[in-house]
Amino acid sequence: MTVLEQDRLLDKFTREISEERFYDAHESLEAIWFPRRFEDDNEIKLIKGFINAAVYFELIKKGRRACGKKVWQNYLKYRPLLYKVDSPHLNKYHYIARHVESIKITKHI
């Protein structure tokens, strides 16, 4: 996947999260993560964390709060990788982290 393709998928993820299309957001990042899921790479793990954030919101939307709490903990486990990743997408990753966390706070979920 090219840098530009990944950049577009990250933008798509952000837009879908904002529109509360959490399942679609999850699918957008799966396109990046899935082919590389077996790599021991901090950037891929961070993307997995963002996928977990989208899954969390979808579970909450469906009223599955207990399952959602566990998934949010997975997001939090990967979040510190923001400070270990060297990527042309680093600014977007920081924006995504702030964005998903602000949604969680403003929606009180």
Biopython code that builds the backbone (N, CA, C, O; Angstrom):
import numpy as np
from Bio.PDB.StructureBuilder import StructureBuilder

atoms = [
    (1, "MET", "N", (0.848, -1.173, 0.000)),
    (1, "MET", "CA", (0.000, 0.000, 0.000)),
    (1, "MET", "C", (0.896, 1.239, 0.000)),
    (1, "MET", "O", (1.884, 1.303, 0.731)),
    (2, "THR", "N", (0.545, 2.201, -0.813)),
    (2, "THR", "CA", (1.344, 3.417, -0.887)),
    (2, "THR", "C", (1.014, 4.347, 0.282)),
    (2, "THR", "O", (-0.006, 4.194, 0.954)),
    (3, "VAL", "N", (1.894, 5.300, 0.499)),
    (3, "VAL", "CA", (1.681, 6.299, 1.549)),
    (3, "VAL", "C", (0.385, 7.067, 1.274)),
    (3, "VAL", "O", (-0.384, 7.345, 2.195)),
    (4, "LEU", "N", (0.148, 7.406, 0.014)),
    (4, "LEU", "CA", (-1.060, 8.155, -0.353)),
    (4, "LEU", "C", (-2.326, 7.330, -0.104)),
    (4, "LEU", "O", (-3.319, 7.858, 0.396)),
    (5, "GLU", "N", (-2.297, 6.060, -0.445)),
    (5, "GLU", "CA", (-3.464, 5.195, -0.203)),
    (5, "GLU", "C", (-3.763, 5.093, 1.291)),
    (5, "GLU", "O", (-4.915, 5.171, 1.718)),
    (6, "GLN", "N", (-2.704, 4.917, 2.071)),
    (6, "GLN", "CA", (-2.895, 4.823, 3.517)),
    (6, "GLN", "C", (-3.420, 6.144, 4.073)),
    (6, "GLN", "O", (-4.285, 6.159, 4.949)),
    (7, "ASP", "N", (-2.896, 7.235, 3.563)),
    (7, "ASP", "CA", (-3.341, 8.561, 3.987)),
    (7, "ASP", "C", (-4.841, 8.736, 3.732)),
    (7, "ASP", "O", (-5.563, 9.260, 4.581)),
    (8, "ARG", "N", (-5.294, 8.302, 2.580)),
    (8, "ARG", "CA", (-6.721, 8.409, 2.237)),
    (8, "ARG", "C", (-7.575, 7.560, 3.170)),
    (8, "ARG", "O", (-8.654, 7.985, 3.584)),
    (9, "LEU", "N", (-7.100, 6.363, 3.503)),
    (9, "LEU", "CA", (-7.857, 5.492, 4.406)),
    (9, "LEU", "C", (-7.913, 6.069, 5.820)),
    (9, "LEU", "O", (-8.926, 5.932, 6.506)),
    (10, "LEU", "N", (-6.841, 6.705, 6.252)),
    (10, "LEU", "CA", (-6.852, 7.352, 7.571)),
    (10, "LEU", "C", (-7.852, 8.509, 7.597)),
    (10, "LEU", "O", (-8.573, 8.690, 8.578)),
    (11, "ASP", "N", (-7.891, 9.289, 6.512)),
    (11, "ASP", "CA", (-8.878, 10.375, 6.414)),
    (11, "ASP", "C", (-10.297, 9.817, 6.396)),
    (11, "ASP", "O", (-11.200, 10.368, 7.025)),
    (12, "LYS", "N", (-10.482, 8.724, 5.671)),
    (12, "LYS", "CA", (-11.794, 8.081, 5.595)),
    (12, "LYS", "C", (-12.227, 7.589, 6.975)),
    (12, "LYS", "O", (-13.382, 7.762, 7.364)),
    (13, "PHE", "N", (-11.305, 6.982, 7.707)),
    (13, "PHE", "CA", (-11.581, 6.521, 9.068)),
    (13, "PHE", "C", (-12.054, 7.684, 9.938)),
    (13, "PHE", "O", (-13.060, 7.572, 10.638)),
    (14, "THR", "N", (-11.333, 8.786, 9.890)),
    (14, "THR", "CA", (-11.675, 9.957, 10.700)),
    (14, "THR", "C", (-13.067, 10.478, 10.350)),
    (14, "THR", "O", (-13.862, 10.796, 11.234)),
    (15, "ARG", "N", (-13.348, 10.559, 9.068)),
    (15, "ARG", "CA", (-14.661, 11.026, 8.613)),
    (15, "ARG", "C", (-15.772, 10.077, 9.092)),
    (15, "ARG", "O", (-16.810, 10.525, 9.579)),
    (16, "GLU", "N", (-15.544, 8.783, 8.950)),
    (16, "GLU", "CA", (-16.560, 7.803, 9.349)),
    (16, "GLU", "C", (-16.791, 7.804, 10.861)),
    (16, "GLU", "O", (-17.926, 7.653, 11.315)),
    (17, "ILE", "N", (-15.737, 7.971, 11.631)),
    (17, "ILE", "CA", (-15.892, 8.079, 13.088)),
    (17, "ILE", "C", (-16.744, 9.309, 13.419)),
    (17, "ILE", "O", (-17.640, 9.239, 14.261)),
    (18, "SER", "N", (-16.463, 10.423, 12.762)),
    (18, "SER", "CA", (-17.221, 11.660, 13.002)),
    (18, "SER", "C", (-18.694, 11.493, 12.654)),
    (18, "SER", "O", (-19.564, 12.081, 13.296)),
    (19, "GLU", "N", (-18.964, 10.692, 11.637)),
    (19, "GLU", "CA", (-20.341, 10.452, 11.189)),
    (19, "GLU", "C", (-21.009, 9.308, 11.960)),
    (19, "GLU", "O", (-22.128, 8.907, 11.638)),
    (20, "GLU", "N", (-20.324, 8.793, 12.967)),
    (20, "GLU", "CA", (-20.801, 7.670, 13.782)),
    (20, "GLU", "C", (-21.042, 6.413, 12.951)),
    (20, "GLU", "O", (-21.918, 5.607, 13.264)),
    (21, "ARG", "N", (-20.263, 6.260, 11.903)),
    (21, "ARG", "CA", (-20.289, 5.050, 11.075)),
    (21, "ARG", "C", (-19.112, 4.188, 11.531)),
    (21, "ARG", "O", (-18.134, 4.000, 10.807)),
    (22, "PHE", "N", (-19.236, 3.683, 12.732)),
    (22, "PHE", "CA", (-18.124, 3.028, 13.406)),
    (22, "PHE", "C", (-17.717, 1.716, 12.744)),
    (22, "PHE", "O", (-16.529, 1.404, 12.661)),
    (23, "TYR", "N", (-18.690, 0.953, 12.275)),
    (23, "TYR", "CA", (-18.350, -0.300, 11.594)),
    (23, "TYR", "C", (-17.557, -0.004, 10.325)),
    (23, "TYR", "O", (-16.557, -0.664, 10.043)),
    (24, "ASP", "N", (-18.009, 0.995, 9.558)),
    (24, "ASP", "CA", (-17.303, 1.371, 8.333)),
    (24, "ASP", "C", (-15.895, 1.870, 8.647)),
    (24, "ASP", "O", (-14.948, 1.572, 7.919)),
    (25, "ALA", "N", (-15.764, 2.625, 9.727)),
    (25, "ALA", "CA", (-14.446, 3.133, 10.132)),
    (25, "ALA", "C", (-13.509, 1.972, 10.429)),
    (25, "ALA", "O", (-12.351, 1.969, 10.012)),
    (26, "HIS", "N", (-14.016, 1.001, 11.143)),
    (26, "HIS", "CA", (-13.249, -0.208, 11.452)),
    (26, "HIS", "C", (-12.792, -0.879, 10.159)),
    (26, "HIS", "O", (-11.634, -1.282, 10.043)),
    (27, "GLU", "N", (-13.690, -0.999, 9.194)),
    (27, "GLU", "CA", (-13.357, -1.640, 7.916)),
    (27, "GLU", "C", (-12.282, -0.853, 7.155)),
    (27, "GLU", "O", (-11.416, -1.450, 6.514)),
    (28, "SER", "N", (-12.333, 0.456, 7.223)),
    (28, "SER", "CA", (-11.336, 1.275, 6.515)),
    (28, "SER", "C", (-9.928, 0.984, 7.010)),
    (28, "SER", "O", (-9.003, 0.848, 6.209)),
    (29, "LEU", "N", (-9.759, 0.886, 8.325)),
    (29, "LEU", "CA", (-8.418, 0.602, 8.850)),
    (29, "LEU", "C", (-8.039, -0.860, 8.706)),
    (29, "LEU", "O", (-6.854, -1.189, 8.651)),
    (30, "GLU", "N", (-9.022, -1.736, 8.643)),
    (30, "GLU", "CA", (-8.723, -3.158, 8.402)),
    (30, "GLU", "C", (-7.983, -3.317, 7.077)),
    (30, "GLU", "O", (-7.136, -4.199, 6.939)),
    (31, "ALA", "N", (-8.302, -2.466, 6.105)),
    (31, "ALA", "CA", (-7.636, -2.540, 4.803)),
    (31, "ALA", "C", (-6.131, -2.304, 4.932)),
    (31, "ALA", "O", (-5.352, -2.825, 4.135)),
    (32, "ILE", "N", (-5.726, -1.530, 5.918)),
    (32, "ILE", "CA", (-4.297, -1.296, 6.178)),
    (32, "ILE", "C", (-3.739, -2.414, 7.048)),
    (32, "ILE", "O", (-2.686, -2.977, 6.752)),
    (33, "TRP", "N", (-4.447, -2.726, 8.112)),
    (33, "TRP", "CA", (-3.944, -3.646, 9.136)),
    (33, "TRP", "C", (-3.907, -5.103, 8.685)),
    (33, "TRP", "O", (-2.906, -5.789, 8.894)),
    (34, "PHE", "N", (-4.982, -5.579, 8.071)),
    (34, "PHE", "CA", (-5.125, -7.011, 7.809)),
    (34, "PHE", "C", (-3.958, -7.618, 7.026)),
    (34, "PHE", "O", (-3.447, -8.658, 7.441)),
    (35, "PRO", "N", (-3.515, -7.026, 5.924)),
    (35, "PRO", "CA", (-2.403, -7.647, 5.187)),
    (35, "PRO", "C", (-1.089, -7.683, 5.981)),
    (35, "PRO", "O", (-0.186, -8.456, 5.659)),
    (36, "ARG", "N", (-0.990, -6.854, 7.004)),
    (36, "ARG", "CA", (0.265, -6.756, 7.767)),
    (36, "ARG", "C", (0.112, -7.206, 9.219)),
    (36, "ARG", "O", (0.999, -6.960, 10.036)),
    (37, "ARG", "N", (-0.986, -7.853, 9.545)),
    (37, "ARG", "CA", (-1.342, -8.164, 10.934)),
    (37, "ARG", "C", (-0.341, -9.045, 11.660)),
    (37, "ARG", "O", (-0.309, -9.042, 12.890)),
    (38, "PHE", "N", (0.476, -9.797, 10.937)),
    (38, "PHE", "CA", (1.439, -10.680, 11.596)),
    (38, "PHE", "C", (2.799, -10.015, 11.812)),
    (38, "PHE", "O", (3.702, -10.616, 12.394)),
    (39, "GLU", "N", (2.941, -8.786, 11.347)),
    (39, "GLU", "CA", (4.205, -8.074, 11.514)),
    (39, "GLU", "C", (4.343, -7.571, 12.952)),
    (39, "GLU", "O", (3.372, -7.136, 13.570)),
    (40, "ASP", "N", (5.547, -7.638, 13.458)),
    (40, "ASP", "CA", (5.829, -7.073, 14.783)),
    (40, "ASP", "C", (6.260, -5.623, 14.565)),
    (40, "ASP", "O", (7.446, -5.296, 14.613)),
    (41, "ASP", "N", (5.275, -4.772, 14.328)),
    (41, "ASP", "CA", (5.529, -3.393, 13.935)),
    (41, "ASP", "C", (4.636, -2.470, 14.768)),
    (41, "ASP", "O", (3.421, -2.659, 14.823)),
    (42, "ASN", "N", (5.232, -1.492, 15.403)),
    (42, "ASN", "CA", (4.469, -0.593, 16.274)),
    (42, "ASN", "C", (3.384, 0.179, 15.533)),
    (42, "ASN", "O", (2.314, 0.424, 16.088)),
    (43, "GLU", "N", (3.645, 0.562, 14.295)),
    (43, "GLU", "CA", (2.635, 1.302, 13.538)),
    (43, "GLU", "C", (1.410, 0.421, 13.278)),
    (43, "GLU", "O", (0.276, 0.888, 13.385)),
    (44, "ILE", "N", (1.629, -0.820, 12.944)),
    (44, "ILE", "CA", (0.521, -1.745, 12.698)),
    (44, "ILE", "C", (-0.244, -2.005, 13.995)),
    (44, "ILE", "O", (-1.471, -2.100, 13.985)),
    (45, "LYS", "N", (0.467, -2.120, 15.092)),
    (45, "LYS", "CA", (-0.200, -2.302, 16.391)),
    (45, "LYS", "C", (-1.026, -1.067, 16.763)),
    (45, "LYS", "O", (-2.119, -1.193, 17.314)),
    (46, "LEU", "N", (-0.506, 0.113, 16.462)),
    (46, "LEU", "CA", (-1.243, 1.346, 16.729)),
    (46, "LEU", "C", (-2.533, 1.383, 15.915)),
    (46, "LEU", "O", (-3.586, 1.763, 16.426)),
    (47, "ILE", "N", (-2.446, 0.991, 14.659)),
    (47, "ILE", "CA", (-3.638, 0.934, 13.807)),
    (47, "ILE", "C", (-4.643, -0.061, 14.386)),
    (47, "ILE", "O", (-5.849, 0.186, 14.372)),
    (48, "LYS", "N", (-4.145, -1.177, 14.891)),
    (48, "LYS", "CA", (-5.022, -2.149, 15.555)),
    (48, "LYS", "C", (-5.734, -1.483, 16.740)),
    (48, "LYS", "O", (-6.912, -1.741, 16.987)),
    (49, "GLY", "N", (-5.025, -0.642, 17.455)),
    (49, "GLY", "CA", (-5.644, 0.092, 18.555)),
    (49, "GLY", "C", (-6.761, 1.002, 18.078)),
    (49, "GLY", "O", (-7.811, 1.079, 18.715)),
    (50, "PHE", "N", (-6.547, 1.694, 16.963)),
    (50, "PHE", "CA", (-7.595, 2.562, 16.423)),
    (50, "PHE", "C", (-8.805, 1.744, 15.967)),
    (50, "PHE", "O", (-9.948, 2.176, 16.116)),
    (51, "ILE", "N", (-8.543, 0.570, 15.415)),
    (51, "ILE", "CA", (-9.639, -0.335, 15.050)),
    (51, "ILE", "C", (-10.434, -0.688, 16.304)),
    (51, "ILE", "O", (-11.665, -0.705, 16.283)),
    (52, "ASN", "N", (-9.722, -0.969, 17.392)),
    (52, "ASN", "CA", (-10.399, -1.277, 18.657)),
    (52, "ASN", "C", (-11.259, -0.110, 19.130)),
    (52, "ASN", "O", (-12.342, -0.327, 19.674)),
    (53, "ALA", "N", (-10.799, 1.112, 18.934)),
    (53, "ALA", "CA", (-11.605, 2.277, 19.327)),
    (53, "ALA", "C", (-12.913, 2.307, 18.539)),
    (53, "ALA", "O", (-13.975, 2.558, 19.108)),
    (54, "ALA", "N", (-12.839, 2.053, 17.235)),
    (54, "ALA", "CA", (-14.053, 2.032, 16.409)),
    (54, "ALA", "C", (-14.991, 0.905, 16.840)),
    (54, "ALA", "O", (-16.207, 1.087, 16.895)),
    (55, "VAL", "N", (-14.420, -0.253, 17.142)),
    (55, "VAL", "CA", (-15.226, -1.391, 17.604)),
    (55, "VAL", "C", (-15.901, -1.040, 18.932)),
    (55, "VAL", "O", (-17.068, -1.368, 19.146)),
    (56, "TYR", "N", (-15.170, -0.381, 19.809)),
    (56, "TYR", "CA", (-15.739, 0.057, 21.092)),
    (56, "TYR", "C", (-17.000, 0.894, 20.855)),
    (56, "TYR", "O", (-18.047, 0.629, 21.445)),
    (57, "PHE", "N", (-16.891, 1.904, 19.990)),
    (57, "PHE", "CA", (-18.034, 2.777, 19.736)),
    (57, "PHE", "C", (-19.209, 1.998, 19.147)),
    (57, "PHE", "O", (-20.362, 2.251, 19.497)),
    (58, "GLU", "N", (-18.920, 1.061, 18.262)),
    (58, "GLU", "CA", (-19.988, 0.247, 17.667)),
    (58, "GLU", "C", (-20.666, -0.619, 18.731)),
    (58, "GLU", "O", (-21.890, -0.755, 18.739)),
    (59, "LEU", "N", (-19.878, -1.193, 19.616)),
    (59, "LEU", "CA", (-20.456, -2.011, 20.689)),
    (59, "LEU", "C", (-21.333, -1.172, 21.619)),
    (59, "LEU", "O", (-22.408, -1.614, 22.027)),
    (60, "ILE", "N", (-20.882, 0.024, 21.951)),
    (60, "ILE", "CA", (-21.670, 0.912, 22.804)),
    (60, "ILE", "C", (-22.978, 1.273, 22.096)),
    (60, "ILE", "O", (-24.046, 1.283, 22.707)),
    (61, "LYS", "N", (-22.876, 1.563, 20.816)),
    (61, "LYS", "CA", (-24.056, 1.897, 20.018)),
    (61, "LYS", "C", (-25.082, 0.757, 20.053)),
    (61, "LYS", "O", (-26.289, 0.997, 20.023)),
    (62, "LYS", "N", (-24.593, -0.466, 20.116)),
    (62, "LYS", "CA", (-25.475, -1.639, 20.142)),
    (62, "LYS", "C", (-25.869, -2.047, 21.560)),
    (62, "LYS", "O", (-26.532, -3.066, 21.756)),
    (63, "GLY", "N", (-25.457, -1.248, 22.551)),
    (63, "GLY", "CA", (-25.843, -1.529, 23.928)),
    (63, "GLY", "C", (-25.021, -2.614, 24.606)),
    (63, "GLY", "O", (-25.454, -3.185, 25.607)),
    (64, "ARG", "N", (-23.856, -2.900, 24.081)),
    (64, "ARG", "CA", (-23.006, -3.954, 24.639)),
    (64, "ARG", "C", (-21.845, -3.324, 25.415)),
    (64, "ARG", "O", (-20.674, -3.494, 25.073)),
    (65, "ARG", "N", (-22.203, -2.607, 26.449)),
    (65, "ARG", "CA", (-21.248, -1.818, 27.225)),
    (65, "ARG", "C", (-20.142, -2.669, 27.858)),
    (65, "ARG", "O", (-18.978, -2.268, 27.828)),
    (66, "ALA", "N", (-20.473, -3.825, 28.426)),
    (66, "ALA", "CA", (-19.462, -4.661, 29.098)),
    (66, "ALA", "C", (-18.393, -5.120, 28.107)),
    (66, "ALA", "O", (-17.201, -5.063, 28.407)),
    (67, "CYS", "N", (-18.812, -5.569, 26.943)),
    (67, "CYS", "CA", (-17.841, -5.972, 25.911)),
    (67, "CYS", "C", (-17.027, -4.765, 25.457)),
    (67, "CYS", "O", (-15.821, -4.858, 25.227)),
    (68, "GLY", "N", (-17.711, -3.638, 25.334)),
    (68, "GLY", "CA", (-17.047, -2.420, 24.892)),
    (68, "GLY", "C", (-15.926, -1.987, 25.814)),
    (68, "GLY", "O", (-14.878, -1.538, 25.351)),
    (69, "LYS", "N", (-16.136, -2.118, 27.119)),
    (69, "LYS", "CA", (-15.102, -1.707, 28.080)),
    (69, "LYS", "C", (-13.802, -2.473, 27.852)),
    (69, "LYS", "O", (-12.718, -1.895, 27.922)),
    (70, "LYS", "N", (-13.909, -3.752, 27.584)),
    (70, "LYS", "CA", (-12.712, -4.570, 27.334)),
    (70, "LYS", "C", (-12.001, -4.122, 26.060)),
    (70, "LYS", "O", (-10.773, -4.059, 26.009)),
    (71, "VAL", "N", (-12.786, -3.814, 25.043)),
    (71, "VAL", "CA", (-12.202, -3.385, 23.768)),
    (71, "VAL", "C", (-11.519, -2.024, 23.926)),
    (71, "VAL", "O", (-10.459, -1.794, 23.343)),
    (72, "TRP", "N", (-12.120, -1.118, 24.711)),
    (72, "TRP", "CA", (-11.485, 0.186, 24.950)),
    (72, "TRP", "C", (-10.147, 0.006, 25.662)),
    (72, "TRP", "O", (-9.195, 0.733, 25.380)),
    (73, "GLN", "N", (-10.068, -0.938, 26.565)),
    (73, "GLN", "CA", (-8.803, -1.218, 27.251)),
    (73, "GLN", "C", (-7.732, -1.653, 26.251)),
    (73, "GLN", "O", (-6.557, -1.326, 26.419)),
    (74, "ASN", "N", (-8.131, -2.383, 25.217)),
    (74, "ASN", "CA", (-7.174, -2.753, 24.168)),
    (74, "ASN", "C", (-6.683, -1.517, 23.427)),
    (74, "ASN", "O", (-5.496, -1.402, 23.123)),
    (75, "TYR", "N", (-7.601, -0.585, 23.134)),
    (75, "TYR", "CA", (-7.173, 0.671, 22.509)),
    (75, "TYR", "C", (-6.133, 1.363, 23.392)),
    (75, "TYR", "O", (-5.087, 1.795, 22.908)),
    (76, "LEU", "N", (-6.426, 1.464, 24.673)),
    (76, "LEU", "CA", (-5.510, 2.144, 25.598)),
    (76, "LEU", "C", (-4.162, 1.442, 25.687)),
    (76, "LEU", "O", (-3.137, 2.090, 25.900)),
    (77, "LYS", "N", (-4.156, 0.135, 25.528)),
    (77, "LYS", "CA", (-2.898, -0.623, 25.560)),
    (77, "LYS", "C", (-1.978, -0.206, 24.407)),
    (77, "LYS", "O", (-0.761, -0.124, 24.575)),
    (78, "TYR", "N", (-2.567, 0.057, 23.240)),
    (78, "TYR", "CA", (-1.767, 0.405, 22.057)),
    (78, "TYR", "C", (-1.486, 1.899, 21.935)),
    (78, "TYR", "O", (-0.572, 2.284, 21.206)),
    (79, "ARG", "N", (-2.231, 2.739, 22.612)),
    (79, "ARG", "CA", (-2.096, 4.185, 22.468)),
    (79, "ARG", "C", (-0.677, 4.708, 22.716)),
    (79, "ARG", "O", (-0.237, 5.592, 21.981)),
    (80, "PRO", "N", (0.060, 4.207, 23.716)),
    (80, "PRO", "CA", (1.414, 4.723, 23.940)),
    (80, "PRO", "C", (2.361, 4.538, 22.747)),
    (80, "PRO", "O", (3.418, 5.165, 22.688)),
    (81, "LEU", "N", (1.986, 3.691, 21.815)),
    (81, "LEU", "CA", (2.824, 3.502, 20.630)),
    (81, "LEU", "C", (2.883, 4.760, 19.770)),
    (81, "LEU", "O", (3.739, 4.869, 18.891)),
    (82, "LEU", "N", (1.983, 5.710, 20.013)),
    (82, "LEU", "CA", (2.053, 7.001, 19.322)),
    (82, "LEU", "C", (3.437, 7.628, 19.474)),
    (82, "LEU", "O", (3.899, 8.357, 18.596)),
    (83, "TYR", "N", (4.087, 7.338, 20.588)),
    (83, "TYR", "CA", (5.378, 7.965, 20.889)),
    (83, "TYR", "C", (6.559, 7.094, 20.482)),
    (83, "TYR", "O", (7.710, 7.428, 20.765)),
    (84, "LYS", "N", (6.274, 5.982, 19.820)),
    (84, "LYS", "CA", (7.343, 5.085, 19.367)),
    (84, "LYS", "C", (7.336, 4.893, 17.859)),
    (84, "LYS", "O", (8.230, 4.250, 17.309)),
    (85, "VAL", "N", (6.345, 5.439, 17.198)),
    (85, "VAL", "CA", (6.176, 5.239, 15.761)),
    (85, "VAL", "C", (6.900, 6.329, 14.989)),
    (85, "VAL", "O", (6.808, 7.512, 15.315)),
    (86, "ASP", "N", (7.620, 5.907, 13.961)),
    (86, "ASP", "CA", (8.236, 6.842, 13.024)),
    (86, "ASP", "C", (7.525, 6.622, 11.696)),
    (86, "ASP", "O", (7.753, 5.621, 11.018)),
    (87, "SER", "N", (6.664, 7.566, 11.333)),
    (87, "SER", "CA", (5.805, 7.368, 10.169)),
    (87, "SER", "C", (5.469, 8.706, 9.531)),
    (87, "SER", "O", (5.392, 9.724, 10.218)),
    (88, "PRO", "N", (5.268, 8.708, 8.209)),
    (88, "PRO", "CA", (4.801, 9.939, 7.566)),
    (88, "PRO", "C", (3.373, 10.300, 7.990)),
    (88, "PRO", "O", (2.895, 11.398, 7.705)),
    (89, "HIS", "N", (2.697, 9.369, 8.671)),
    (89, "HIS", "CA", (1.317, 9.582, 9.104)),
    (89, "HIS", "C", (1.215, 9.964, 10.580)),
    (89, "HIS", "O", (0.116, 10.002, 11.132)),
    (90, "LEU", "N", (2.326, 10.241, 11.211)),
    (90, "LEU", "CA", (2.340, 10.458, 12.656)),
    (90, "LEU", "C", (1.376, 11.562, 13.101)),
    (90, "LEU", "O", (0.673, 11.398, 14.098)),
    (91, "ASN", "N", (1.334, 12.671, 12.383)),
    (91, "ASN", "CA", (0.410, 13.752, 12.755)),
    (91, "ASN", "C", (-1.038, 13.287, 12.690)),
    (91, "ASN", "O", (-1.849, 13.643, 13.545)),
    (92, "LYS", "N", (-1.359, 12.496, 11.681)),
    (92, "LYS", "CA", (-2.728, 11.962, 11.576)),
    (92, "LYS", "C", (-3.026, 11.019, 12.725)),
    (92, "LYS", "O", (-4.135, 11.028, 13.260)),
    (93, "TYR", "N", (-2.060, 10.209, 13.111)),
    (93, "TYR", "CA", (-2.271, 9.286, 14.225)),
    (93, "TYR", "C", (-2.567, 10.054, 15.515)),
    (93, "TYR", "O", (-3.450, 9.675, 16.284)),
    (94, "HIS", "N", (-1.827, 11.121, 15.738)),
    (94, "HIS", "CA", (-2.084, 11.938, 16.933)),
    (94, "HIS", "C", (-3.481, 12.567, 16.859)),
    (94, "HIS", "O", (-4.204, 12.614, 17.854)),
    (95, "TYR", "N", (-3.844, 13.042, 15.683)),
    (95, "TYR", "CA", (-5.180, 13.625, 15.510)),
    (95, "TYR", "C", (-6.262, 12.578, 15.775)),
    (95, "TYR", "O", (-7.237, 12.852, 16.474)),
    (96, "ILE", "N", (-6.087, 11.384, 15.217)),
    (96, "ILE", "CA", (-7.077, 10.317, 15.406)),
    (96, "ILE", "C", (-7.223, 9.992, 16.888)),
    (96, "ILE", "O", (-8.343, 9.857, 17.380)),
    (97, "ALA", "N", (-6.124, 9.866, 17.597)),
    (97, "ALA", "CA", (-6.180, 9.554, 19.032)),
    (97, "ALA", "C", (-6.960, 10.631, 19.783)),
    (97, "ALA", "O", (-7.829, 10.316, 20.596)),
    (98, "ARG", "N", (-6.654, 11.890, 19.515)),
    (98, "ARG", "CA", (-7.385, 12.982, 20.179)),
    (98, "ARG", "C", (-8.863, 12.954, 19.803)),
    (98, "ARG", "O", (-9.734, 13.187, 20.641)),
    (99, "HIS", "N", (-9.129, 12.667, 18.540)),
    (99, "HIS", "CA", (-10.504, 12.670, 18.039)),
    (99, "HIS", "C", (-11.342, 11.571, 18.699)),
    (99, "HIS", "O", (-12.442, 11.842, 19.181)),
    (100, "VAL", "N", (-10.839, 10.348, 18.724)),
    (100, "VAL", "CA", (-11.639, 9.262, 19.318)),
    (100, "VAL", "C", (-11.818, 9.488, 20.821)),
    (100, "VAL", "O", (-12.874, 9.182, 21.375)),
    (101, "GLU", "N", (-10.809, 10.012, 21.464)),
    (101, "GLU", "CA", (-10.928, 10.262, 22.903)),
    (101, "GLU", "C", (-11.900, 11.404, 23.189)),
    (101, "GLU", "O", (-12.612, 11.373, 24.193)),
    (102, "SER", "N", (-11.936, 12.406, 22.321)),
    (102, "SER", "CA", (-12.893, 13.501, 22.525)),
    (102, "SER", "C", (-14.323, 13.014, 22.298)),
    (102, "SER", "O", (-15.243, 13.473, 22.975)),
    (103, "ILE", "N", (-14.520, 12.107, 21.370)),
    (103, "ILE", "CA", (-15.858, 11.540, 21.158)),
    (103, "ILE", "C", (-16.296, 10.790, 22.405)),
    (103, "ILE", "O", (-17.437, 10.921, 22.847)),
    (104, "LYS", "N", (-15.397, 10.011, 22.966)),
    (104, "LYS", "CA", (-15.724, 9.245, 24.173)),
    (104, "LYS", "C", (-16.116, 10.193, 25.312)),
    (104, "LYS", "O", (-17.063, 9.924, 26.050)),
    (105, "ILE", "N", (-15.395, 11.284, 25.448)),
    (105, "ILE", "CA", (-15.668, 12.246, 26.524)),
    (105, "ILE", "C", (-16.977, 12.996, 26.270)),
    (105, "ILE", "O", (-17.816, 13.090, 27.165)),
    (106, "THR", "N", (-17.158, 13.525, 25.069)),
    (106, "THR", "CA", (-18.343, 14.345, 24.798)),
    (106, "THR", "C", (-19.630, 13.532, 24.788)),
    (106, "THR", "O", (-20.700, 14.066, 25.079)),
    (107, "LYS", "N", (-19.542, 12.275, 24.463)),
    (107, "LYS", "CA", (-20.737, 11.418, 24.455)),
    (107, "LYS", "C", (-20.932, 10.710, 25.792)),
    (107, "LYS", "O", (-21.906, 9.981, 25.982)),
    (108, "HIS", "N", (-19.991, 10.931, 26.722)),
    (108, "HIS", "CA", (-20.073, 10.323, 28.059)),
    (108, "HIS", "C", (-20.217, 8.804, 27.984)),
    (108, "HIS", "O", (-21.052, 8.205, 28.663)),
    (109, "ILE", "N", (-19.388, 8.204, 27.149)),
    (109, "ILE", "CA", (-19.445, 6.741, 27.025)),
    (109, "ILE", "C", (-18.125, 6.113, 27.411)),
    (109, "ILE", "O", (-17.987, 4.890, 27.368)),
]
sb = StructureBuilder()
sb.init_structure("model")
sb.init_model(0)
sb.init_chain("A")
sb.init_seg("    ")
for serial, (resi, resn, name, xyz) in enumerate(atoms, 1):
    if name == "N":
        sb.init_residue(resn, " ", resi, " ")
    sb.init_atom(name, np.array(xyz, "f"), 0.0, 1.0, " ", f" {name:<3s}", serial, name[0])
structure = sb.get_structure()
